[in-house]
């Protein structure tokens, strides 16, 4: 009985290790067109996200109830990096 419990704990630990090590690589495979560049949390269940969709950069807001596009900031970020 004790050997079974130890075996299950070891298998669970191995599964957690493998999922943390290899799943991020699988999830971020090339070919995806939407990338989250930054996320800032404003409060519980409220955040602002900077997304890159193709060549555009969009600012979106999300709450527990909705998601809304706030602005297309492609030009604002491009001009800022060109001035530096």
N, CA, C and O atoms as a CHARMM CRD file, in Angstrom:
* protein
*
  336
    1    1 UNK  N      0.83200  -1.19600   0.00000 PROA 1      0.00000
    2    1 UNK  CA     0.00000   0.00000   0.00000 PROA 1      0.00000
    3    1 UNK  C      0.87700   1.26100   0.00000 PROA 1      0.00000
    4    1 UNK  O      0.63500   2.19400  -0.76600 PROA 1      0.00000
    5    2 UNK  N      1.88400   1.27500   0.85800 PROA 2      0.00000
    6    2 UNK  CA     2.76400   2.43500   0.96100 PROA 2      0.00000
    7    2 UNK  C      3.56700   2.62200  -0.32000 PROA 2      0.00000
    8    2 UNK  O      3.80700   3.75400  -0.73800 PROA 2      0.00000
    9    3 UNK  N      3.97900   1.53600  -0.94000 PROA 3      0.00000
   10    3 UNK  CA     4.72900   1.60300  -2.19100 PROA 3      0.00000
   11    3 UNK  C      3.85900   2.22200  -3.28400 PROA 3      0.00000
   12    3 UNK  O      4.35600   2.99600  -4.10100 PROA 3      0.00000
   13    4 UNK  N      2.57600   1.89200  -3.30800 PROA 4      0.00000
   14    4 UNK  CA     1.65000   2.45600  -4.29400 PROA 4      0.00000
   15    4 UNK  C      1.52100   3.96600  -4.12200 PROA 4      0.00000
   16    4 UNK  O      1.52300   4.70200  -5.10900 PROA 4      0.00000
   17    5 UNK  N      1.41100   4.42900  -2.89900 PROA 5      0.00000
   18    5 UNK  CA     1.29100   5.86800  -2.63000 PROA 5      0.00000
   19    5 UNK  C      2.56600   6.59100  -3.06400 PROA 5      0.00000
   20    5 UNK  O      2.49800   7.65100  -3.68700 PROA 5      0.00000
   21    6 UNK  N      3.71200   6.02900  -2.74300 PROA 6      0.00000
   22    6 UNK  CA     4.98100   6.64600  -3.13400 PROA 6      0.00000
   23    6 UNK  C      5.11000   6.68900  -4.65400 PROA 6      0.00000
   24    6 UNK  O      5.56200   7.68900  -5.21000 PROA 6      0.00000
   25    7 UNK  N      4.71700   5.61400  -5.32300 PROA 7      0.00000
   26    7 UNK  CA     4.76700   5.56700  -6.77900 PROA 7      0.00000
   27    7 UNK  C      3.86400   6.63400  -7.40300 PROA 7      0.00000
   28    7 UNK  O      4.25500   7.28500  -8.37200 PROA 7      0.00000
   29    8 UNK  N      2.67100   6.81600  -6.85900 PROA 8      0.00000
   30    8 UNK  CA     1.74000   7.83200  -7.36700 PROA 8      0.00000
   31    8 UNK  C      2.30700   9.23200  -7.15600 PROA 8      0.00000
   32    8 UNK  O      2.18600  10.08400  -8.03600 PROA 8      0.00000
   33    9 UNK  N      2.92100   9.47900  -6.00800 PROA 9      0.00000
   34    9 UNK  CA     3.52100  10.79100  -5.73900 PROA 9      0.00000
   35    9 UNK  C      4.66900  11.05800  -6.70900 PROA 9      0.00000
   36    9 UNK  O      4.79700  12.16900  -7.22400 PROA 9      0.00000
   37   10 UNK  N      5.49200  10.06400  -6.95900 PROA 10     0.00000
   38   10 UNK  CA     6.60800  10.23000  -7.89900 PROA 10     0.00000
   39   10 UNK  C      6.08700  10.48300  -9.30800 PROA 10     0.00000
   40   10 UNK  O      6.59800  11.36400 -10.00000 PROA 10     0.00000
   41   11 UNK  N      5.08600   9.73300  -9.74400 PROA 11     0.00000
   42   11 UNK  CA     4.50600   9.94000 -11.07000 PROA 11     0.00000
   43   11 UNK  C      3.86700  11.32200 -11.19000 PROA 11     0.00000
   44   11 UNK  O      3.97900  11.96800 -12.23200 PROA 11     0.00000
   45   12 UNK  N      3.20100  11.77500 -10.13700 PROA 12     0.00000
   46   12 UNK  CA     2.60300  13.11400 -10.14500 PROA 12     0.00000
   47   12 UNK  C      3.66700  14.19800 -10.24500 PROA 12     0.00000
   48   12 UNK  O      3.50200  15.16100 -10.99400 PROA 12     0.00000
   49   13 UNK  N      4.76100  14.05000  -9.49700 PROA 13     0.00000
   50   13 UNK  CA     5.86500  15.00200  -9.57000 PROA 13     0.00000
   51   13 UNK  C      6.50100  15.02500 -10.94300 PROA 13     0.00000
   52   13 UNK  O      6.82600  16.09100 -11.46500 PROA 13     0.00000
   53   14 UNK  N      6.68100  13.84600 -11.53300 PROA 14     0.00000
   54   14 UNK  CA     7.25100  13.76500 -12.88000 PROA 14     0.00000
   55   14 UNK  C      6.32300  14.42300 -13.90200 PROA 14     0.00000
   56   14 UNK  O      6.79100  15.10900 -14.81000 PROA 14     0.00000
   57   15 UNK  N      5.02300  14.22100 -13.76100 PROA 15     0.00000
   58   15 UNK  CA     4.05400  14.83500 -14.68000 PROA 15     0.00000
   59   15 UNK  C      4.09200  16.35700 -14.56000 PROA 15     0.00000
   60   15 UNK  O      4.02700  17.05500 -15.57200 PROA 15     0.00000
   61   16 UNK  N      4.19500  16.88000 -13.34000 PROA 16     0.00000
   62   16 UNK  CA     4.27500  18.33300 -13.14800 PROA 16     0.00000
   63   16 UNK  C      5.55400  18.89200 -13.76100 PROA 16     0.00000
   64   16 UNK  O      5.53100  19.95000 -14.38900 PROA 16     0.00000
   65   17 UNK  N      6.66100  18.18900 -13.58300 PROA 17     0.00000
   66   17 UNK  CA     7.93500  18.63300 -14.14100 PROA 17     0.00000
   67   17 UNK  C      7.87300  18.68300 -15.66700 PROA 17     0.00000
   68   17 UNK  O      8.27900  19.67000 -16.28100 PROA 17     0.00000
   69   18 UNK  N      7.36700  17.62000 -16.26500 PROA 18     0.00000
   70   18 UNK  CA     7.28400  17.54200 -17.72300 PROA 18     0.00000
   71   18 UNK  C      6.35100  18.62700 -18.26000 PROA 18     0.00000
   72   18 UNK  O      6.65700  19.25100 -19.27600 PROA 18     0.00000
   73   19 UNK  N      5.21500  18.86100 -17.58900 PROA 19     0.00000
   74   19 UNK  CA     4.27200  19.86900 -18.08000 PROA 19     0.00000
   75   19 UNK  C      4.86500  21.27200 -17.98700 PROA 19     0.00000
   76   19 UNK  O      4.63200  22.08700 -18.88000 PROA 19     0.00000
   77   20 UNK  N      5.61300  21.57300 -16.95200 PROA 20     0.00000
   78   20 UNK  CA     6.22200  22.90000 -16.82500 PROA 20     0.00000
   79   20 UNK  C      7.38200  23.07300 -17.79300 PROA 20     0.00000
   80   20 UNK  O      7.64100  24.18100 -18.26400 PROA 20     0.00000
   81   21 UNK  N      8.07400  21.99700 -18.08700 PROA 21     0.00000
   82   21 UNK  CA     9.25400  22.06800 -18.94400 PROA 21     0.00000
   83   21 UNK  C      8.89700  22.13400 -20.42400 PROA 21     0.00000
   84   21 UNK  O      9.50100  22.91100 -21.16500 PROA 21     0.00000
   85   22 UNK  N      7.92800  21.33700 -20.87000 PROA 22     0.00000
   86   22 UNK  CA     7.68300  21.19100 -22.29200 PROA 22     0.00000
   87   22 UNK  C      6.41200  21.85800 -22.80400 PROA 22     0.00000
   88   22 UNK  O      6.35700  22.18900 -23.98800 PROA 22     0.00000
   89   23 UNK  N      5.40000  22.07400 -21.99100 PROA 23     0.00000
   90   23 UNK  CA     4.16400  22.68000 -22.47200 PROA 23     0.00000
   91   23 UNK  C      4.33800  24.12000 -22.94100 PROA 23     0.00000
   92   23 UNK  O      3.72000  24.48600 -23.94100 PROA 23     0.00000
   93   24 UNK  N      5.13700  24.96000 -22.28700 PROA 24     0.00000
   94   24 UNK  CA     5.30700  26.31700 -22.82900 PROA 24     0.00000
   95   24 UNK  C      5.88200  26.31400 -24.24600 PROA 24     0.00000
   96   24 UNK  O      5.50500  27.15100 -25.06500 PROA 24     0.00000
   97   25 UNK  N      6.78100  25.38900 -24.53900 PROA 25     0.00000
   98   25 UNK  CA     7.34900  25.30700 -25.88500 PROA 25     0.00000
   99   25 UNK  C      6.30000  24.87800 -26.89700 PROA 25     0.00000
  100   25 UNK  O      6.25500  25.39800 -28.01200 PROA 25     0.00000
  101   26 UNK  N      5.47300  23.94800 -26.51400 PROA 26     0.00000
  102   26 UNK  CA     4.42400  23.47300 -27.41600 PROA 26     0.00000
  103   26 UNK  C      3.39200  24.56800 -27.64300 PROA 26     0.00000
  104   26 UNK  O      2.91500  24.74700 -28.76400 PROA 26     0.00000
  105   27 UNK  N      3.04300  25.30300 -26.58700 PROA 27     0.00000
  106   27 UNK  CA     2.02000  26.35100 -26.68700 PROA 27     0.00000
  107   27 UNK  C      2.49200  27.54100 -27.51700 PROA 27     0.00000
  108   27 UNK  O      1.67400  28.21900 -28.13900 PROA 27     0.00000
  109   28 UNK  N      3.79300  27.80500 -27.53700 PROA 28     0.00000
  110   28 UNK  CA     4.28700  28.97200 -28.26500 PROA 28     0.00000
  111   28 UNK  C      4.93100  28.58100 -29.59200 PROA 28     0.00000
  112   28 UNK  O      5.95700  29.14500 -29.97200 PROA 28     0.00000
  113   29 UNK  N      4.35000  27.64300 -30.28300 PROA 29     0.00000
  114   29 UNK  CA     4.88300  27.24900 -31.57700 PROA 29     0.00000
  115   29 UNK  C      4.68000  28.37400 -32.58400 PROA 29     0.00000
  116   29 UNK  O      3.75800  29.18100 -32.46900 PROA 29     0.00000
  117   30 UNK  N      5.56500  28.40200 -33.56900 PROA 30     0.00000
  118   30 UNK  CA     5.45400  29.44100 -34.58700 PROA 30     0.00000
  119   30 UNK  C      4.20100  29.23100 -35.42000 PROA 30     0.00000
  120   30 UNK  O      3.63100  28.14000 -35.44500 PROA 30     0.00000
  121   31 UNK  N      3.78200  30.28000 -36.09400 PROA 31     0.00000
  122   31 UNK  CA     2.57500  30.20200 -36.90400 PROA 31     0.00000
  123   31 UNK  C      1.39900  30.91000 -36.25800 PROA 31     0.00000
  124   31 UNK  O      0.37700  31.13000 -36.90900 PROA 31     0.00000
  125   32 UNK  N      1.52700  31.27000 -34.99400 PROA 32     0.00000
  126   32 UNK  CA     0.45700  32.01200 -34.34500 PROA 32     0.00000
  127   32 UNK  C      0.61400  33.48600 -34.67200 PROA 32     0.00000
  128   32 UNK  O      1.73000  34.00300 -34.70600 PROA 32     0.00000
  129   33 UNK  N     -0.48500  34.15200 -34.90900 PROA 33     0.00000
  130   33 UNK  CA    -0.44500  35.55500 -35.31400 PROA 33     0.00000
  131   33 UNK  C     -0.75900  36.51900 -34.18500 PROA 33     0.00000
  132   33 UNK  O     -0.60100  37.72800 -34.35600 PROA 33     0.00000
  133   34 UNK  N     -1.19300  36.02700 -33.04700 PROA 34     0.00000
  134   34 UNK  CA    -1.54500  36.89800 -31.92800 PROA 34     0.00000
  135   34 UNK  C     -0.57200  36.61700 -30.78300 PROA 34     0.00000
  136   34 UNK  O     -0.41300  35.47700 -30.34700 PROA 34     0.00000
  137   35 UNK  N      0.08000  37.69000 -30.30400 PROA 35     0.00000
  138   35 UNK  CA     1.02000  37.56500 -29.19100 PROA 35     0.00000
  139   35 UNK  C      0.67000  38.59700 -28.12700 PROA 35     0.00000
  140   35 UNK  O      0.34700  39.73900 -28.45500 PROA 35     0.00000
  141   36 UNK  N      0.73100  38.20800 -26.85900 PROA 36     0.00000
  142   36 UNK  CA     0.53100  39.13900 -25.74900 PROA 36     0.00000
  143   36 UNK  C      1.90500  39.71400 -25.40800 PROA 36     0.00000
  144   36 UNK  O      2.78700  38.99400 -24.94200 PROA 36     0.00000
  145   37 UNK  N      2.07900  41.01200 -25.64300 PROA 37     0.00000
  146   37 UNK  CA     3.36100  41.65500 -25.37300 PROA 37     0.00000
  147   37 UNK  C      3.50200  42.03400 -23.90700 PROA 37     0.00000
  148   37 UNK  O      4.55200  41.81900 -23.30100 PROA 37     0.00000
  149   38 UNK  N      2.44000  42.60000 -23.33900 PROA 38     0.00000
  150   38 UNK  CA     2.45500  43.02000 -21.92900 PROA 38     0.00000
  151   38 UNK  C      1.05800  42.92100 -21.34700 PROA 38     0.00000
  152   38 UNK  O      0.06100  43.02300 -22.06200 PROA 38     0.00000
  153   39 UNK  N      1.00200  42.72200 -20.05300 PROA 39     0.00000
  154   39 UNK  CA    -0.26200  42.73500 -19.32000 PROA 39     0.00000
  155   39 UNK  C     -0.05100  43.52000 -18.03600 PROA 39     0.00000
  156   39 UNK  O      0.92100  43.29500 -17.31400 PROA 39     0.00000
  157   40 UNK  N     -0.96000  44.43900 -17.75500 PROA 40     0.00000
  158   40 UNK  CA    -0.92700  45.19200 -16.50400 PROA 40     0.00000
  159   40 UNK  C     -2.26900  45.00500 -15.80800 PROA 40     0.00000
  160   40 UNK  O     -3.32500  45.26100 -16.38600 PROA 40     0.00000
  161   41 UNK  N     -2.20900  44.55500 -14.56200 PROA 41     0.00000
  162   41 UNK  CA    -3.43200  44.33100 -13.78800 PROA 41     0.00000
  163   41 UNK  C     -3.79400  45.61600 -13.04500 PROA 41     0.00000
  164   41 UNK  O     -2.96600  46.20600 -12.35100 PROA 41     0.00000
  165   42 UNK  N     -5.04000  46.03200 -13.20400 PROA 42     0.00000
  166   42 UNK  CA    -5.51200  47.27000 -12.59800 PROA 42     0.00000
  167   42 UNK  C     -6.26800  47.03400 -11.30000 PROA 42     0.00000
  168   42 UNK  O     -6.46400  47.96200 -10.51500 PROA 42     0.00000
  169   43 UNK  N     -6.68000  45.83100 -11.07700 PROA 43     0.00000
  170   43 UNK  CA    -7.43400  45.46700  -9.88400 PROA 43     0.00000
  171   43 UNK  C     -7.86700  44.02500 -10.02300 PROA 43     0.00000
  172   43 UNK  O     -7.48700  43.34400 -10.97500 PROA 43     0.00000
  173   44 UNK  N     -8.66400  43.55500  -9.07300 PROA 44     0.00000
  174   44 UNK  CA    -9.14100  42.17800  -9.16900 PROA 44     0.00000
  175   44 UNK  C     -9.94800  41.97400 -10.45700 PROA 44     0.00000
  176   44 UNK  O    -10.94500  42.65800 -10.68700 PROA 44     0.00000
  177   45 UNK  N     -9.51900  41.05000 -11.27200 PROA 45     0.00000
  178   45 UNK  CA   -10.19400  40.68000 -12.52600 PROA 45     0.00000
  179   45 UNK  C    -10.30200  41.82800 -13.52300 PROA 45     0.00000
  180   45 UNK  O    -11.21200  41.84900 -14.35200 PROA 45     0.00000
  181   46 UNK  N     -9.37100  42.78600 -13.44400 PROA 46     0.00000
  182   46 UNK  CA    -9.35100  43.91400 -14.38100 PROA 46     0.00000
  183   46 UNK  C     -7.91900  44.08200 -14.87500 PROA 46     0.00000
  184   46 UNK  O     -6.99100  44.20200 -14.07600 PROA 46     0.00000
  185   47 UNK  N     -7.74100  44.09100 -16.20600 PROA 47     0.00000
  186   47 UNK  CA    -6.39800  44.18900 -16.75300 PROA 47     0.00000
  187   47 UNK  C     -6.41600  44.91400 -18.09400 PROA 47     0.00000
  188   47 UNK  O     -7.44500  45.01000 -18.76300 PROA 47     0.00000
  189   48 UNK  N     -5.24300  45.42100 -18.46000 PROA 48     0.00000
  190   48 UNK  CA    -5.01100  46.01600 -19.77100 PROA 48     0.00000
  191   48 UNK  C     -3.92800  45.17200 -20.43200 PROA 48     0.00000
  192   48 UNK  O     -2.90400  44.86700 -19.82000 PROA 48     0.00000
  193   49 UNK  N     -4.16500  44.79600 -21.69300 PROA 49     0.00000
  194   49 UNK  CA    -3.23800  43.93200 -22.41900 PROA 49     0.00000
  195   49 UNK  C     -2.77700  44.63200 -23.68900 PROA 49     0.00000
  196   49 UNK  O     -3.57500  45.25300 -24.39100 PROA 49     0.00000
  197   50 UNK  N     -1.48800  44.52900 -23.97700 PROA 50     0.00000
  198   50 UNK  CA    -0.93900  45.02000 -25.23600 PROA 50     0.00000
  199   50 UNK  C     -0.71300  43.79700 -26.11400 PROA 50     0.00000
  200   50 UNK  O      0.09000  42.92600 -25.78100 PROA 50     0.00000
  201   51 UNK  N     -1.42700  43.73500 -27.24400 PROA 51     0.00000
  202   51 UNK  CA    -1.36300  42.59700 -28.15400 PROA 51     0.00000
  203   51 UNK  C     -0.67400  42.99400 -29.44200 PROA 51     0.00000
  204   51 UNK  O     -0.75900  44.14100 -29.88100 PROA 51     0.00000
  205   52 UNK  N      0.00500  42.03900 -30.03800 PROA 52     0.00000
  206   52 UNK  CA     0.53400  42.22100 -31.38600 PROA 52     0.00000
  207   52 UNK  C     -0.21400  41.24900 -32.28300 PROA 52     0.00000
  208   52 UNK  O     -0.12300  40.03400 -32.10500 PROA 52     0.00000
  209   53 UNK  N     -0.94500  41.78100 -33.23600 PROA 53     0.00000
  210   53 UNK  CA    -1.71900  40.98500 -34.18600 PROA 53     0.00000
  211   53 UNK  C     -1.16000  41.30700 -35.56300 PROA 53     0.00000
  212   53 UNK  O     -1.43400  42.37500 -36.11000 PROA 53     0.00000
  213   54 UNK  N     -0.38400  40.40000 -36.12400 PROA 54     0.00000
  214   54 UNK  CA     0.30900  40.69800 -37.37200 PROA 54     0.00000
  215   54 UNK  C      1.30200  41.81200 -37.12400 PROA 54     0.00000
  216   54 UNK  O      2.20400  41.66900 -36.29900 PROA 54     0.00000
  217   55 UNK  N      1.14800  42.92400 -37.83100 PROA 55     0.00000
  218   55 UNK  CA     2.01600  44.08900 -37.63300 PROA 55     0.00000
  219   55 UNK  C      1.35900  45.16200 -36.77000 PROA 55     0.00000
  220   55 UNK  O      1.98800  46.18200 -36.48700 PROA 55     0.00000
  221   56 UNK  N      0.12800  44.96300 -36.35000 PROA 56     0.00000
  222   56 UNK  CA    -0.59200  45.94500 -35.53400 PROA 56     0.00000
  223   56 UNK  C     -0.38200  45.66000 -34.05400 PROA 56     0.00000
  224   56 UNK  O     -0.20400  44.51500 -33.63900 PROA 56     0.00000
  225   57 UNK  N     -0.40800  46.72400 -33.27700 PROA 57     0.00000
  226   57 UNK  CA    -0.35500  46.61000 -31.82600 PROA 57     0.00000
  227   57 UNK  C     -1.63600  47.21700 -31.27200 PROA 57     0.00000
  228   57 UNK  O     -1.95200  48.37600 -31.54100 PROA 57     0.00000
  229   58 UNK  N     -2.36700  46.42900 -30.50000 PROA 58     0.00000
  230   58 UNK  CA    -3.66600  46.84700 -29.97400 PROA 58     0.00000
  231   58 UNK  C     -3.65200  46.82300 -28.45800 PROA 58     0.00000
  232   58 UNK  O     -3.05800  45.94000 -27.83800 PROA 58     0.00000
  233   59 UNK  N     -4.31400  47.80400 -27.87400 PROA 59     0.00000
  234   59 UNK  CA    -4.48300  47.87100 -26.43200 PROA 59     0.00000
  235   59 UNK  C     -5.91200  47.44400 -26.12700 PROA 59     0.00000
  236   59 UNK  O     -6.85900  48.05800 -26.62000 PROA 59     0.00000
  237   60 UNK  N     -6.07800  46.39900 -25.32100 PROA 60     0.00000
  238   60 UNK  CA    -7.41400  45.94000 -24.95700 PROA 60     0.00000
  239   60 UNK  C     -7.55100  45.93200 -23.44100 PROA 60     0.00000
  240   60 UNK  O     -6.56900  45.78700 -22.71300 PROA 60     0.00000
  241   61 UNK  N     -8.77300  46.08700 -22.98500 PROA 61     0.00000
  242   61 UNK  CA    -9.08300  46.01000 -21.56800 PROA 61     0.00000
  243   61 UNK  C     -9.96400  44.80500 -21.31300 PROA 61     0.00000
  244   61 UNK  O    -10.82900  44.47200 -22.12300 PROA 61     0.00000
  245   62 UNK  N     -9.74000  44.15800 -20.18900 PROA 62     0.00000
  246   62 UNK  CA   -10.56400  42.99800 -19.86500 PROA 62     0.00000
  247   62 UNK  C    -10.99800  43.05600 -18.40200 PROA 62     0.00000
  248   62 UNK  O    -10.23900  43.44700 -17.51500 PROA 62     0.00000
  249   63 UNK  N    -12.23200  42.65600 -18.19000 PROA 63     0.00000
  250   63 UNK  CA   -12.78500  42.49400 -16.84900 PROA 63     0.00000
  251   63 UNK  C    -13.34400  41.08700 -16.76100 PROA 63     0.00000
  252   63 UNK  O    -13.24000  40.31100 -17.71000 PROA 63     0.00000
  253   64 UNK  N    -13.92700  40.76300 -15.64200 PROA 64     0.00000
  254   64 UNK  CA   -14.51400  39.43400 -15.51200 PROA 64     0.00000
  255   64 UNK  C    -15.73900  39.27700 -16.40900 PROA 64     0.00000
  256   64 UNK  O    -16.14900  38.15300 -16.69800 PROA 64     0.00000
  257   65 UNK  N    -16.32700  40.39000 -16.85200 PROA 65     0.00000
  258   65 UNK  CA   -17.54100  40.33400 -17.66600 PROA 65     0.00000
  259   65 UNK  C    -17.32400  40.59800 -19.14400 PROA 65     0.00000
  260   65 UNK  O    -18.11100  40.13000 -19.96700 PROA 65     0.00000
  261   66 UNK  N    -16.26900  41.34200 -19.51100 PROA 66     0.00000
  262   66 UNK  CA   -16.14400  41.72700 -20.91300 PROA 66     0.00000
  263   66 UNK  C    -14.69700  41.98600 -21.31400 PROA 66     0.00000
  264   66 UNK  O    -13.80200  42.09000 -20.47500 PROA 66     0.00000
  265   67 UNK  N    -14.50200  42.08700 -22.62800 PROA 67     0.00000
  266   67 UNK  CA   -13.22900  42.46600 -23.22500 PROA 67     0.00000
  267   67 UNK  C    -13.53500  43.55200 -24.25000 PROA 67     0.00000
  268   67 UNK  O    -14.47600  43.42100 -25.03300 PROA 67     0.00000
  269   68 UNK  N    -12.73400  44.63600 -24.24900 PROA 68     0.00000
  270   68 UNK  CA   -12.98100  45.73800 -25.18700 PROA 68     0.00000
  271   68 UNK  C    -11.65800  46.25400 -25.73400 PROA 68     0.00000
  272   68 UNK  O    -10.66700  46.35700 -25.01100 PROA 68     0.00000
  273   69 UNK  N    -11.66000  46.57700 -27.03300 PROA 69     0.00000
  274   69 UNK  CA   -10.48900  47.20600 -27.62000 PROA 69     0.00000
  275   69 UNK  C    -10.47500  48.67700 -27.21600 PROA 69     0.00000
  276   69 UNK  O    -11.45800  49.39200 -27.40900 PROA 69     0.00000
  277   70 UNK  N     -9.37200  49.11300 -26.66200 PROA 70     0.00000
  278   70 UNK  CA    -9.25600  50.49300 -26.20400 PROA 70     0.00000
  279   70 UNK  C     -8.62300  51.39000 -27.25900 PROA 70     0.00000
  280   70 UNK  O     -9.07000  52.51800 -27.46100 PROA 70     0.00000
  281   71 UNK  N     -7.57600  50.89500 -27.94000 PROA 71     0.00000
  282   71 UNK  CA    -6.90200  51.73700 -28.93600 PROA 71     0.00000
  283   71 UNK  C     -5.99000  50.89400 -29.81800 PROA 71     0.00000
  284   71 UNK  O     -5.51100  49.83300 -29.41800 PROA 71     0.00000
  285   72 UNK  N     -5.76400  51.39800 -31.02900 PROA 72     0.00000
  286   72 UNK  CA    -4.74700  50.85200 -31.91500 PROA 72     0.00000
  287   72 UNK  C     -3.50900  51.71700 -31.68100 PROA 72     0.00000
  288   72 UNK  O     -3.49100  52.88900 -32.05700 PROA 72     0.00000
  289   73 UNK  N     -2.48700  51.14800 -31.06700 PROA 73     0.00000
  290   73 UNK  CA    -1.30500  51.92300 -30.68000 PROA 73     0.00000
  291   73 UNK  C     -0.10000  51.62000 -31.56800 PROA 73     0.00000
  292   73 UNK  O      1.03900  51.88000 -31.18000 PROA 73     0.00000
  293   74 UNK  N     -0.34200  51.08100 -32.74000 PROA 74     0.00000
  294   74 UNK  CA     0.74300  50.73300 -33.65600 PROA 74     0.00000
  295   74 UNK  C      1.60800  51.95000 -33.96100 PROA 74     0.00000
  296   74 UNK  O      2.82800  51.89600 -33.80900 PROA 74     0.00000
  297   75 UNK  N      0.99100  53.04000 -34.38800 PROA 75     0.00000
  298   75 UNK  CA     1.74800  54.23300 -34.76400 PROA 75     0.00000
  299   75 UNK  C      2.41500  54.88200 -33.55700 PROA 75     0.00000
  300   75 UNK  O      3.54900  55.34900 -33.66300 PROA 75     0.00000
  301   76 UNK  N      1.74800  54.92000 -32.43200 PROA 76     0.00000
  302   76 UNK  CA     2.30700  55.55500 -31.23200 PROA 76     0.00000
  303   76 UNK  C      3.56900  54.83100 -30.77500 PROA 76     0.00000
  304   76 UNK  O      4.54600  55.48400 -30.40800 PROA 76     0.00000
  305   77 UNK  N      3.57300  53.51200 -30.78900 PROA 77     0.00000
  306   77 UNK  CA     4.75100  52.76100 -30.36300 PROA 77     0.00000
  307   77 UNK  C      5.85000  52.80200 -31.41300 PROA 77     0.00000
  308   77 UNK  O      7.03000  52.82300 -31.06400 PROA 77     0.00000
  309   78 UNK  N      5.49400  52.81200 -32.67200 PROA 78     0.00000
  310   78 UNK  CA     6.48000  52.87200 -33.74600 PROA 78     0.00000
  311   78 UNK  C      7.21200  54.21600 -33.71700 PROA 78     0.00000
  312   78 UNK  O      8.43500  54.26100 -33.84600 PROA 78     0.00000
  313   79 UNK  N      6.46400  55.31000 -33.54700 PROA 79     0.00000
  314   79 UNK  CA     7.07500  56.63900 -33.48700 PROA 79     0.00000
  315   79 UNK  C      7.98300  56.78800 -32.28300 PROA 79     0.00000
  316   79 UNK  O      9.03100  57.42800 -32.37100 PROA 79     0.00000
  317   80 UNK  N      7.59600  56.20700 -31.16100 PROA 80     0.00000
  318   80 UNK  CA     8.37400  56.30100 -29.94400 PROA 80     0.00000
  319   80 UNK  C      9.70600  55.58000 -30.11100 PROA 80     0.00000
  320   80 UNK  O     10.74100  56.09900 -29.69200 PROA 80     0.00000
  321   81 UNK  N      9.69900  54.39800 -30.71300 PROA 81     0.00000
  322   81 UNK  CA    10.95100  53.64800 -30.88700 PROA 81     0.00000
  323   81 UNK  C     11.83100  54.27700 -31.94600 PROA 81     0.00000
  324   81 UNK  O     13.05200  54.13700 -31.87300 PROA 81     0.00000
  325   82 UNK  N     11.26400  54.97100 -32.93600 PROA 82     0.00000
  326   82 UNK  CA    12.06700  55.64500 -33.95600 PROA 82     0.00000
  327   82 UNK  C     12.77300  56.88200 -33.41200 PROA 82     0.00000
  328   82 UNK  O     13.86000  57.22500 -33.87600 PROA 82     0.00000
  329   83 UNK  N     12.16900  57.55800 -32.43100 PROA 83     0.00000
  330   83 UNK  CA    12.75600  58.76600 -31.85200 PROA 83     0.00000
  331   83 UNK  C     13.92200  58.43900 -30.92600 PROA 83     0.00000
  332   83 UNK  O     14.81400  59.26700 -30.74000 PROA 83     0.00000
  333   84 UNK  N     13.92500  57.25000 -30.34700 PROA 84     0.00000
  334   84 UNK  CA    14.98700  56.87100 -29.39600 PROA 84     0.00000
  335   84 UNK  C     16.31200  56.64600 -30.06200 PROA 84     0.00000
  336   84 UNK  O     17.29300  56.32300 -29.39200 PROA 84     0.00000
